[in-house]
Every structure is written in structure tokens, then in C-alpha cells.
Amino acid sequence: MGLVFLPVYIRYLGIEAYALIGLFVVLQAWLSLLDMGMTPTLNREMARHNAGKHSPQSICNLLRSMEVVCFSIAVLIAIGVWSSSGYLANDWLKTDKLPTQVVSQAISVMAFVAALRFIEGVYRGSLFGLQKQVWYNSVSAIIATVRNGGAVAVLAWVLPTVEVFFLWQAVVSVISIIVLAAGVHRTLPEPPEPPKFSRQAIAEVWKFAGGMMGITFLAILLTQVDKIMLSRMLMLKSFGYYSLAATVAGILYTIVGPITAAIYPHLIELIALHDQTELVAAYHKGAQLVTILTAPAVMLIYFFAGGIVFMWSGNADLAANTAPILTILVLGSFLNCLMHMPSQLQLAHGWTSLTLKTNAVAVLLLIPAIYWVVPLYGAVGAAWIWVALNSGYVLIAVQFMHQRIIPNEKLRWYYADLLLPIGGSIGVMLFATAFQPESYHDRWHWFSFLLITGVLALVASTALAGHIRPRLLSIIGRSRRSSC
């Protein structure tokens, strides 16, 4: 929903004001560090509760303890960001047309929204661990529609300012917290005694939470430090184009997120049950599913980035400025997505040290590289750094994971889970380049071309996915028999 309404936000607010929304996304990512591993820890412990590793009292005490910590940190977040609004508006951001007073006020409201969105993570992680993804996704779809569609309504009918945009986000976040909290507490069993804050409950999960906190910190550096540095090094308008390209490339994570959220608790249960055969099968199914659902989108964006932005926004100038950055960023994001299933398998085993070490090395390379490359090549250079780092993950880091956990599955992951499905999408795209529209004039022509090409690429990738193809054919067969 956010992606659909982005062109409308830009039309009402302008690219500079939209850059503040991009800054808010960066701020949210950095503030997730203060989560201190609570969200992934609750995800894991709720899944272990499903496997019988927690009593009703212990799991409810753990949730209440995490709630107390989370709400306390949220208050500090709101105060901290609000007190920094003047410095960010006057000294950090480089505005051209947007008054610094407007920027400062927007950041002040942003502080409250960031605190509320921070709280949502605790309940989201709990619902994923309880394997309530269907319920969560249904609620999330409704909230996303209200959050983004409502934002357009208030911009159109109330006041088209960035402050009003963030005020609406705050209202929706309050509603979201109430609904998600009710869902978690209704799903958990009734404990013998009222839930209470427990230091022991926190102490029992602190080791895993500490490892996840380190992973989160390094992951944030890897995915967001470029935006932080570019917000300082570029004019706000140029940063807006980079943020827009990053947002479009980020659609891949909305595809991968539901897959890993559904499979991760299942991996934990299989490990607890010592079912290695089913664990390997689930791993490959998840990896192939990630590839066949992301490869067509990635190749479509890579080959036809300008056409996609034009079809989406109707703005040829926006397409021309965004496409060169988007083409590169989407490759880096794709490589990052391919590592999600190996990472989930590591975390399901409680093994956090490998990710910590590899991310630490990547950060040591990333920051000086940005300082060196961006002054010479601008935002495009920063995008290529992102590709190079994620290439290292796919080619080097994954070797260590397979060697320790599933030593005989590495080549199968490279060939069957990655190479074959990706090759199918690339073949379709190379063929489709001969039929692409010649210019940015007809949005519907581009829409038809991209839709047909994307569907064909999805079919080709699925046909070459050995784990997913039989499962899909079985589902289709059962559907036909039931309809008869």
C-alpha cells in the first residue's frame, strides 16, 4: 500500500518533503536497535512454547517483562528524537525550498510516531512465533490500507503538509498497537497467576537476545548507514531520489518477509524435534520459494527500471532520475534476500556468532568505502557498494553456514534453489527486451508489457524449481478435482 501511494505523496508534498518520509524510515530502522533483540527473541520463544518448551505462566511472564521494557524505551525514543529535531532541521539536513521550521515540526511529530511503531514490534514478533501469520497478515493489510489510504485522504481534504501526514501515522499506530496486543493476549493460554515482570524470564533469554541485538545493530549499519551518510552529503532533493529508489527496491523484502516469518517457527520446531530430514526439505522449499517470487520482480526492475517508475508514477522526470540508482540497488537487495533462508536456519539453531562476525567485517568495509566512493560517483557509487557487500555474503559467508549445519546441501542450494530459477527469469527478460515500449508516453502500454513479462518470468522460474513445481501441480490437481 505504501508503494502504491508514493507517487501521490510526492505530488502533494514534493520530493523534498518526501525525503523526510525516507528519513523517517531510516530513523525507524536505527531505533529498532533499541529493541535489544526483543522481537526476534519473542518470535523464537513463542515458537518454543508451541513445541512445549514453556509453561503458560512462564511465557506470559516473559511477554509482560518485554512489554514493560519496550514501553519504557518507547518513551525515551519520543523524548530523544523530539529534543534533536532542531539540530536535524538546521544543521544536518540540506534543504532547498522547504523551511527549516517545517522540517523541525515534522521531525517532532515523527518522534512520537517512531515510538509507537517501535512498540508494534513486540506484538508482531509474538504473533509470528505463535504462527498466527494469517490473522496478522489480515489485520496488517487492513491497517496498511487505513495508514496509507487515509494519509492520502487527509493530504487531499485536510491539509497537504508533511506534519499532517505524520499526525495521521500516529493515530493509526495507536490503533495498531491495541489490535495486535489484543490478538497476542487472546492467543496465549490463561496462566495460573496474573502475568508479572520477571527478571528471571529476561535472564533466561538474554544470551540469544544479546546476539540478536548485535546482529540487528550491524544489519542496520549495513542497510541504513548509506542513507544516513547520503542525507548529510547530498542535497535533500537528490536524497529524495535515492530514498525513492531504495523504497522500490525494498518491495523485495515485502515478498520475502512473509515467507521467512512462516517458515522460521517451523524450523525451530523441527530442530526441537530433531527431525533433520524434514528440516533440510523445509530449508530448500523456503529457499526456492524466495527465489521464484523475487527473481522475476528483480529482473523486471533491472531490465526495465525506467519503464516501471514511469508506469507507476506517470512522471518521466522521476523515472529518469530514479532508474539509474534503482537498477543497481535492486541487485544488492536481491542478493540480500537470497541470504534470508540461510540466516533463518542459523537463528533457528540459536547460532548468532557467524552473522555477527560477517556483518562486522562488512561494516568495516562499508563506511570507508562510502566516504571514498560517494564524493566521486554520488548515489550510484553507494548503490554499487551495496551490491559488492551482498555478493560477499552469497559467495563467502554462506559457505560457513552450510559447512556446520547442513554440510551436504551447499551445491544444491546454489544450483537448484538459486541458479535454475534465476536463469528462467533472465531468459524471459532477454527475450522481452525486443518488445519493450520505445519511450515514456503510454503508461498502459508499459503496464501491459510489464505484466505479461512478469507473469512469464514467474512461470519460467517456477517450472525450474524442483521443490516448488511438484507442490504447485499437486495443489492445482486437487483444485481441479474438487471443482469437478
C-alpha positions as CSV (number, residue, x, y, z in Angstrom):
1,M,0.0,0.0,0.0
2,G,2.9,2.4,0.8
3,L,4.4,1.7,-2.6
4,V,1.1,2.3,-4.4
5,F,0.5,5.7,-2.8
6,L,4.1,7.0,-3.0
7,P,3.5,9.0,-6.3
8,V,0.5,10.6,-4.6
9,Y,2.6,11.6,-1.6
10,I,5.2,13.1,-3.9
11,R,2.5,15.0,-5.8
12,Y,1.0,16.6,-2.7
13,L,4.2,17.1,-0.7
14,G,7.0,17.4,-3.2
15,I,10.2,15.4,-3.4
16,E,11.9,17.3,-0.5
17,A,9.1,16.6,1.9
18,Y,9.0,13.0,0.7
19,A,12.7,12.9,1.6
20,L,11.6,13.4,5.3
21,I,9.4,10.3,4.9
22,G,12.5,8.5,3.7
23,L,14.4,9.9,6.7
24,F,11.6,8.5,9.0
25,V,12.1,5.0,7.5
26,V,15.9,5.3,8.3
27,L,15.1,6.5,11.8
28,Q,12.8,3.6,12.4
29,A,15.4,1.2,11.3
30,W,18.0,2.7,13.7
31,L,15.6,2.8,16.6
32,S,15.0,-1.0,16.1
33,L,18.5,-1.3,17.7
34,L,16.9,-0.3,21.0
35,D,14.6,-3.3,20.6
36,M,17.6,-5.2,22.1
37,G,16.6,-8.4,20.3
38,M,13.2,-8.4,21.9
39,T,11.2,-9.0,18.7
40,P,13.2,-12.0,17.4
41,T,13.6,-13.4,20.9
42,L,9.8,-13.4,21.4
43,N,9.4,-14.9,18.0
44,R,11.7,-17.8,18.9
45,E,10.3,-18.3,22.5
46,M,6.7,-18.3,21.3
47,A,7.6,-21.0,18.8
48,R,9.3,-23.0,21.5
49,H,6.1,-22.5,23.6
50,N,4.2,-24.1,20.8
51,A,6.7,-27.0,21.0
52,G,6.0,-27.4,24.7
53,K,9.2,-25.7,26.0
54,H,7.3,-23.1,28.0
55,S,4.5,-23.2,30.6
56,P,1.6,-20.8,30.3
57,Q,2.9,-18.8,33.3
58,S,6.5,-18.6,32.1
59,I,5.6,-17.4,28.5
60,C,3.1,-14.8,29.8
61,N,5.7,-13.6,32.3
62,L,8.2,-13.2,29.5
63,L,5.7,-11.3,27.4
64,R,4.8,-8.9,30.3
65,S,8.5,-8.4,31.0
66,M,9.2,-7.5,27.4
67,E,6.2,-5.1,27.4
68,V,7.5,-3.2,30.4
69,V,10.9,-2.8,28.8
70,C,9.5,-1.9,25.4
71,F,7.1,0.8,26.6
72,S,9.9,2.3,28.8
73,I,12.2,2.5,25.8
74,A,9.5,4.0,23.6
75,V,9.1,6.9,26.0
76,L,12.9,7.6,25.8
77,I,12.7,7.4,22.0
78,A,10.0,10.0,21.8
79,I,11.9,12.4,24.1
80,G,15.2,11.8,22.4
81,V,14.1,12.4,18.8
82,W,11.9,15.4,19.8
83,S,14.8,17.1,21.5
84,S,17.0,16.5,18.5
85,S,14.5,18.0,15.9
86,G,16.1,21.4,15.9
87,Y,19.6,20.2,15.2
88,L,18.5,17.8,12.5
89,A,16.5,20.5,10.8
90,N,19.1,23.3,11.0
91,D,22.4,21.5,10.9
92,W,22.1,18.0,9.4
93,L,19.7,18.2,6.5
94,K,20.4,20.4,3.5
95,T,17.1,21.9,2.4
96,D,16.4,24.0,-0.7
97,K,12.8,25.1,-0.7
98,L,11.4,23.5,2.5
99,P,11.6,25.9,5.5
100,T,13.6,24.6,8.4
101,Q,10.7,25.3,10.8
102,V,8.5,22.9,8.8
103,V,11.2,20.3,8.9
104,S,11.7,20.7,12.6
105,Q,8.0,20.4,13.3
106,A,7.7,17.3,11.1
107,I,10.6,15.6,13.0
108,S,8.9,16.4,16.3
109,V,5.8,14.6,15.3
110,M,7.9,11.9,13.7
111,A,9.4,11.2,17.2
112,F,6.0,10.2,18.6
113,V,5.2,8.0,15.5
114,A,8.6,6.3,15.8
115,A,8.0,5.4,19.4
116,L,4.6,3.9,18.6
117,R,5.9,1.9,15.7
118,F,8.7,0.6,18.0
119,I,6.1,-0.9,20.3
120,E,4.3,-2.7,17.5
121,G,7.4,-4.9,17.0
122,V,6.9,-6.8,20.3
123,Y,3.4,-8.0,19.3
124,R,4.4,-8.7,15.7
125,G,7.2,-11.0,16.8
126,S,4.9,-12.8,19.3
127,L,2.3,-13.4,16.7
128,F,4.8,-14.8,14.2
129,G,6.2,-17.1,16.8
130,L,2.7,-18.3,17.7
131,Q,2.3,-19.0,13.9
132,K,-0.7,-16.6,13.6
133,Q,0.6,-15.2,10.3
134,V,-2.7,-15.5,8.6
135,W,-4.5,-13.4,11.3
136,Y,-1.6,-11.0,11.5
137,N,-1.5,-10.5,7.7
138,S,-5.2,-9.9,7.5
139,V,-5.0,-7.3,10.2
140,S,-1.9,-5.8,8.8
141,A,-3.5,-5.5,5.3
142,I,-6.4,-3.5,6.8
143,I,-4.1,-1.3,8.9
144,A,-1.8,-0.7,5.9
145,T,-4.8,0.4,3.8
146,V,-6.0,2.8,6.5
147,R,-2.5,4.0,7.2
148,N,-1.7,4.9,3.6
149,G,-5.1,5.4,2.0
150,G,-6.1,7.6,5.0
151,A,-2.9,9.6,4.6
152,V,-3.8,10.5,1.0
153,A,-7.3,11.5,2.2
154,V,-6.0,13.9,4.9
155,L,-3.5,15.3,2.5
156,A,-6.2,15.9,-0.1
157,W,-9.1,17.1,2.1
158,V,-7.5,18.4,5.2
159,L,-4.0,19.9,4.7
160,P,-1.2,18.9,2.3
161,T,1.7,19.2,4.8
162,V,4.2,16.7,6.0
163,E,3.2,17.4,9.6
164,V,-0.4,16.3,8.9
165,F,1.0,13.2,7.2
166,F,2.9,12.1,10.4
167,L,0.0,13.0,12.7
168,W,-2.2,10.6,10.8
169,Q,0.5,7.9,11.1
170,A,0.5,8.4,14.9
171,V,-3.3,7.9,15.1
172,V,-3.1,4.6,13.0
173,S,-0.2,3.3,15.1
174,V,-2.2,3.7,18.3
175,I,-5.0,1.6,16.8
176,S,-2.5,-0.9,15.5
177,I,-0.9,-1.4,18.9
178,I,-4.3,-2.0,20.6
179,V,-5.4,-4.6,18.0
180,L,-2.1,-6.5,17.9
181,A,-1.8,-6.6,21.7
182,A,-5.4,-8.0,22.0
183,G,-4.5,-10.7,19.4
184,V,-1.4,-11.9,21.3
185,H,-3.1,-12.0,24.7
186,R,-6.2,-13.7,23.3
187,T,-4.0,-16.4,21.7
188,L,-1.8,-17.2,24.7
189,P,-3.2,-19.6,27.3
190,E,-4.5,-18.3,30.6
191,P,-1.7,-18.5,33.2
192,P,-2.5,-19.7,36.8
193,E,-1.5,-16.3,38.1
194,P,-1.6,-12.8,36.6
195,P,1.4,-12.1,34.4
196,K,4.2,-10.1,36.0
197,F,7.5,-8.5,35.3
198,S,10.2,-11.1,35.9
199,R,14.0,-10.6,35.8
200,Q,14.5,-14.3,35.7
201,A,12.4,-14.6,32.5
202,I,14.6,-11.9,30.8
203,A,17.8,-13.5,32.1
204,E,16.9,-16.9,30.6
205,V,16.7,-15.4,27.1
206,W,19.3,-12.7,27.4
207,K,22.1,-14.6,25.6
208,F,20.1,-15.1,22.5
209,A,18.6,-11.6,22.7
210,G,22.1,-10.1,23.1
211,G,23.3,-12.0,20.0
212,M,20.2,-10.7,18.1
213,M,20.9,-7.2,19.3
214,G,24.4,-7.3,17.9
215,I,23.1,-8.7,14.6
216,T,20.4,-6.0,14.4
217,F,22.9,-3.3,15.1
218,L,25.3,-4.5,12.3
219,A,22.4,-5.1,9.9
220,I,21.2,-1.6,10.5
221,L,24.6,-0.3,9.7
222,L,24.7,-2.3,6.5
223,T,21.3,-1.3,5.3
224,Q,20.9,2.2,6.6
225,V,24.3,3.8,7.0
226,D,24.4,4.7,3.3
227,K,21.1,6.7,3.8
228,I,22.4,8.4,6.9
229,M,25.6,9.5,5.2
230,L,23.9,10.5,2.0
231,S,21.3,12.6,3.9
232,R,24.3,14.6,5.1
233,M,26.3,14.5,1.8
234,L,23.6,15.2,-0.8
235,M,21.0,17.9,-1.2
236,L,17.6,16.9,0.1
237,K,16.2,16.6,-3.4
238,S,18.9,14.2,-4.5
239,F,18.5,12.2,-1.3
240,G,14.8,12.0,-2.1
241,Y,15.5,10.3,-5.4
242,Y,17.8,7.8,-3.6
243,S,15.2,7.1,-0.9
244,L,12.6,6.5,-3.6
245,A,14.8,4.0,-5.4
246,A,15.6,2.3,-2.1
247,T,11.8,2.1,-1.3
248,V,11.0,0.5,-4.7
249,A,13.9,-2.0,-4.3
250,G,12.6,-2.7,-0.8
251,I,9.5,-4.3,-2.2
252,L,11.5,-7.4,-2.3
253,Y,11.5,-7.6,1.5
254,T,7.7,-7.4,1.5
255,I,7.8,-10.6,-0.6
256,V,10.5,-12.4,1.4
257,G,9.2,-11.3,4.9
258,P,6.0,-13.4,4.9
259,I,7.9,-16.5,3.7
260,T,10.6,-16.4,6.4
261,A,8.1,-15.4,9.0
262,A,6.1,-18.5,8.3
263,I,9.0,-20.9,7.9
264,Y,11.2,-19.7,10.8
265,P,9.0,-21.0,13.7
266,H,8.6,-24.3,11.8
267,L,12.4,-24.7,11.5
268,I,12.6,-24.1,15.3
269,E,10.0,-26.8,16.0
270,L,11.8,-29.3,13.6
271,I,15.1,-28.6,15.4
272,A,13.5,-29.2,18.8
273,L,12.1,-32.5,17.5
274,H,15.5,-33.5,16.0
275,D,13.9,-34.1,12.5
276,Q,16.9,-33.4,10.3
277,T,15.3,-34.8,7.1
278,E,12.3,-32.6,7.3
279,L,14.4,-29.7,8.3
280,V,16.6,-29.9,5.1
281,A,13.4,-30.3,3.0
282,A,11.8,-27.2,4.6
283,Y,15.0,-25.2,4.1
284,H,15.2,-25.9,0.4
285,K,11.5,-25.3,-0.1
286,G,11.8,-21.9,1.6
287,A,14.9,-21.0,-0.4
288,Q,13.3,-21.9,-3.7
289,L,10.2,-20.0,-2.8
290,V,12.2,-16.9,-2.0
291,T,14.0,-17.2,-5.4
292,I,11.0,-17.8,-7.6
293,L,9.0,-15.0,-6.0
294,T,11.8,-12.4,-6.1
295,A,13.8,-13.2,-9.2
296,P,11.0,-12.2,-11.7
297,A,10.5,-8.9,-9.8
298,V,14.2,-8.2,-9.6
299,M,14.9,-8.9,-13.3
300,L,11.8,-6.9,-14.3
301,I,13.2,-3.9,-12.4
302,Y,16.8,-4.4,-13.5
303,F,15.9,-4.6,-17.2
304,F,13.1,-2.0,-17.3
305,A,13.6,0.2,-14.2
306,G,12.7,3.4,-16.0
307,G,9.5,1.9,-17.5
308,I,8.4,0.6,-14.1
309,V,8.8,4.0,-12.4
310,F,7.1,5.8,-15.3
311,M,4.2,3.3,-15.3
312,W,3.9,3.6,-11.5
313,S,4.1,7.4,-11.2
314,G,3.3,8.8,-14.7
315,N,6.3,11.1,-14.2
316,A,9.0,10.8,-16.9
317,D,11.4,13.1,-15.0
318,L,11.1,11.0,-11.8
319,A,11.8,7.8,-13.9
320,A,14.9,9.4,-15.5
321,N,16.4,10.4,-12.1
322,T,15.4,7.3,-10.2
323,A,16.1,4.5,-12.7
324,P,19.9,4.5,-12.7
325,I,20.0,4.1,-8.9
326,L,17.2,1.7,-8.8
327,T,18.8,-0.7,-11.3
328,I,21.8,-1.2,-9.1
329,L,20.1,-1.1,-5.7
330,V,17.6,-3.9,-6.6
331,L,20.5,-6.2,-7.4
332,G,22.0,-5.7,-4.0
333,S,18.7,-6.2,-2.3
334,F,18.1,-9.4,-4.3
335,L,21.4,-10.8,-3.1
336,N,20.5,-9.8,0.4
337,C,17.1,-11.6,0.1
338,L,18.7,-14.8,-1.1
339,M,20.6,-15.0,2.3
340,H,17.4,-14.8,4.3
341,M,16.7,-18.6,4.4
342,P,20.4,-19.4,5.4
343,S,20.2,-16.8,8.1
344,Q,16.9,-18.1,9.4
345,L,18.3,-21.6,9.7
346,Q,21.3,-20.2,11.7
347,L,19.0,-18.3,14.1
348,A,16.7,-21.3,14.4
349,H,19.7,-23.2,15.8
350,G,20.4,-20.3,18.1
351,W,23.7,-19.6,16.3
352,T,24.3,-15.9,16.1
353,S,28.0,-15.6,16.1
354,L,28.5,-16.2,12.3
355,T,26.2,-13.4,11.3
356,L,27.8,-11.1,13.9
357,K,31.3,-11.8,12.5
358,T,30.4,-11.4,8.8
359,N,28.4,-8.3,9.4
360,A,31.2,-6.8,11.4
361,V,33.6,-7.3,8.6
362,A,31.1,-5.9,6.1
363,V,30.6,-2.7,8.2
364,L,34.4,-2.2,8.5
365,L,34.5,-2.2,4.7
366,L,31.2,-0.3,4.1
367,I,31.8,3.0,5.9
368,P,35.2,4.0,4.5
369,A,34.0,2.8,1.0
370,I,31.1,5.3,1.1
371,Y,33.4,8.1,2.2
372,W,35.7,7.3,-0.7
373,V,33.1,6.5,-3.5
374,V,30.2,8.9,-2.9
375,P,32.2,12.1,-3.4
376,L,33.4,10.7,-6.8
377,Y,30.3,8.8,-8.1
378,G,27.4,10.1,-6.0
379,A,24.4,7.9,-5.1
380,V,25.1,5.4,-7.9
381,G,28.5,4.6,-6.3
382,A,26.8,4.0,-2.9
383,A,24.4,1.6,-4.7
384,W,27.3,-0.4,-6.2
385,I,28.9,-0.8,-2.7
386,W,25.6,-2.4,-1.6
387,V,25.9,-4.9,-4.4
388,A,29.5,-5.7,-3.7
389,L,28.8,-6.4,0.0
390,N,25.9,-8.7,-0.6
391,S,27.9,-10.6,-3.2
392,G,30.3,-11.4,-0.4
393,Y,27.5,-12.8,1.7
394,V,26.3,-15.1,-1.1
395,L,29.8,-16.2,-2.2
396,I,31.6,-16.4,1.1
397,A,29.5,-16.2,4.3
398,V,27.1,-18.9,3.2
399,Q,29.9,-21.4,2.9
400,F,30.4,-21.4,6.7
401,M,26.8,-21.9,7.5
402,H,26.4,-25.0,5.2
403,Q,29.6,-26.5,6.5
404,R,28.4,-26.5,10.1
405,I,24.7,-27.1,9.9
406,I,23.9,-28.9,6.7
407,P,27.3,-29.8,5.1
408,N,26.0,-31.7,2.1
409,E,23.4,-29.1,0.9
410,K,25.6,-26.2,-0.3
411,L,25.8,-27.1,-4.0
412,R,22.1,-28.0,-4.1
413,W,21.3,-24.5,-2.6
414,Y,23.4,-22.8,-5.3
415,Y,22.2,-24.8,-8.3
416,A,18.6,-25.9,-7.6
417,D,17.5,-23.1,-5.2
418,L,19.2,-20.2,-6.9
419,L,20.8,-20.7,-10.4
420,L,17.9,-22.6,-12.1
421,P,15.0,-20.3,-11.1
422,I,17.0,-17.2,-11.7
423,G,18.1,-18.4,-15.1
424,G,14.5,-18.9,-16.1
425,S,13.7,-15.2,-15.3
426,I,16.8,-13.9,-17.1
427,G,15.9,-15.9,-20.2
428,V,12.4,-14.3,-20.4
429,M,13.8,-10.8,-19.8
430,L,16.3,-11.1,-22.6
431,F,13.6,-12.2,-25.0
432,A,11.3,-9.4,-23.8
433,T,13.7,-6.6,-24.5
434,A,12.9,-6.9,-28.2
435,F,9.3,-5.9,-27.5
436,Q,9.6,-3.2,-24.8
437,P,7.9,0.2,-25.5
438,E,10.3,2.7,-27.0
439,S,9.5,5.8,-24.8
440,Y,7.8,7.1,-21.7
441,H,4.4,8.1,-23.2
442,D,1.8,5.5,-22.7
443,R,1.5,4.1,-19.1
444,W,-1.0,1.4,-20.1
445,H,1.3,0.1,-22.8
446,W,4.1,-0.2,-20.2
447,F,1.7,-1.8,-17.7
448,S,0.6,-4.5,-20.2
449,F,4.2,-5.2,-21.3
450,L,5.4,-5.5,-17.7
451,L,2.5,-7.6,-16.5
452,I,2.9,-10.1,-19.3
453,T,6.7,-10.3,-19.0
454,G,6.5,-10.6,-15.2
455,V,4.0,-13.5,-15.4
456,L,6.0,-15.3,-18.0
457,A,9.2,-14.9,-15.8
458,L,7.3,-16.3,-12.8
459,V,6.1,-19.3,-14.8
460,A,9.7,-19.9,-16.1
461,S,11.2,-19.7,-12.6
462,T,8.6,-21.9,-11.1
463,A,9.0,-24.5,-13.8
464,L,12.7,-24.8,-12.9
465,A,12.2,-25.0,-9.1
466,G,12.3,-28.7,-8.2
467,H,10.7,-28.4,-4.8
468,I,8.0,-25.9,-5.6
469,R,6.8,-27.2,-9.0
470,P,5.5,-30.6,-7.8
471,R,3.8,-29.0,-4.8
472,L,2.1,-26.4,-7.1
473,L,1.0,-29.0,-9.6
474,S,-0.4,-31.1,-6.7
475,I,-2.4,-28.1,-5.4
476,I,-3.7,-27.4,-8.9
477,G,-4.7,-31.0,-9.3
478,R,-6.6,-31.1,-6.1
479,S,-8.3,-27.8,-7.0
480,R,-9.5,-29.3,-10.3
481,R,-10.8,-32.5,-8.7
482,S,-12.7,-30.5,-6.1
483,S,-14.3,-28.2,-8.7
484,C,-15.4,-31.3,-10.7
